[in-house]
Amino acid sequence: MIYEIAVLPVYTDKIREFRQAFEGVVPLLARAQGYRGHVLAKGIETPDVFNLIVRWRSLEDHTPGFEASEDHEEFMKGLQEYFSEEPTVYHLDGDAFAPSQDEIGDAAA
């Protein structure tokens, strides 16, 4: 499992519209092969920056999979007018969120 982190800077005066537009394109994301769920969270210190965290079965399911699809093109078309800057995307290994064997042992003690 991997996590895609997309940092989405949104025009301050378009936050409400962005949220509505995002809800409209979620089905395009949700039907992608390897999609395992997502969270869209607004920054506390930076309320005009959203973080989209998507769980994918594998990196290949996201890229080239979803990113090369027509659904991704439509997903981005539905959101791009709300971005104040180009979004940035990076990935995390899902194993980083699993407790280590030491942590499991400590919790059992």
Secondary structure, DSSP 4 states (H G I P E B T S, - for coil): -EEEEEEEEB-GGGHHHHHHHHHHHHHHHHTSTTEEEEEEEE-SS-TTEEEEEEEES-HHIIIIIGGGSHHHHHHHHTTGGGBSS--EEEEEEGGGGSPPHHHHHHHH-
